[in-house]
Amino acid sequence: MRDTVNPAAGPDYDIGKLSIVKPRHYGRWLAAAAIIVILLFIVKAFADGQIAWKVVGQFFTAPAILTGLLNTVIMTACAMLLGITLGVLFAVMVMSPNPVLKGVAVLYIWFFRGTPLILQLLLWFNLALVFPRIGIPDVFSIRTVELITPFVATLLGLGINQGAYTAEVVRSGILSVDSGQTEAASSIGMTRLTALRRIVMPQAMRVIIPPVGNEVISMVKLTSIASVIQYSEILRNAQTIYYANNYVIEMLFVAAIWYLAVVTVLSIGQHFLERYFGKGQRKAVQTERTGALA
């Protein structure tokens, strides 16, 4: 604050005559100006660039692109379903007192978190080199090359890899619930699995949902890696088109817009899902504040 009276007059001067001076944030203004300049430069670059925007609009709803979009959404849903199922299973196993179950779960998480996803996809796609046929000898068997299609290889690669990460998310969610909840459930005769299903997991969901929601959004983009094993998702089909018409950047823009559209819809859904599972926590906080004010 700036003093409007003479400070030398002593401590008895009128405080009410002091004026408030707002702080000047020069760094913020400089940063904002720099960002605006960079954005204008990017917009100008796109405006001056040789981009056939009509081609973007023409192929935005092309049958091949829409087919790729559908395949991307289907693969995201299937891979996340498999990943969440495996994640819950191995999270329970890694917290099990049984050393065999715990060891298997730790090994699973270690391997699939420690190797690149693209490597795992290639391993599944080339599984026929190790196991020419899959089945029960003299009962039923099928050639692996016929079973492990690009769709199956992508599902196994993305889903099993996701399960390793989801297992850690679920484990952290379970650990966030007070151990007294489990002890109370055990005291009234509930088994460990029943207590987990009816007591622990519903409370852990508010911790599990946000990171799993982020993983769903990431999965939409991770499906693009499956183009290396010929799975027909958006990017793969966009590449097929620009190999034929040479409109490379235009087709990449088409794919980018569709990815952004799907991610936006999923982000909105995640927001409402988090609000739903966070209702109990918000009510508890509101009750505590009401009690403190009383």
Secondary structure, 3 states (H helix, E strand, C coil): CECCCCHHHCCCCCHHHCECCCCCCHHHHHHHHHHHHHHHHHHHHHHHCCCCHHHHHHHCCCHHHHHHHHHHHHHHHHHHHHHHHHHHHHHHHHCCCCHHHHHHHHHHHHHHHHCCHHHHHHHHHCHHHCCCEEEECCCEEEEHHHHCCHHHHHHHHHHHHHHHHHHHHHHHHHHCCCHHHHHHHHHCCCCHHHHHHHHHHHHHHHHHHHHHHHHHHHHHHHHHHHHHHCCCCHHHHHHHHHHHHCCHHHHHHHHHHHHHHHHHHHHHHHHHHHHHHCHHHHHHHHHHHHHHHC
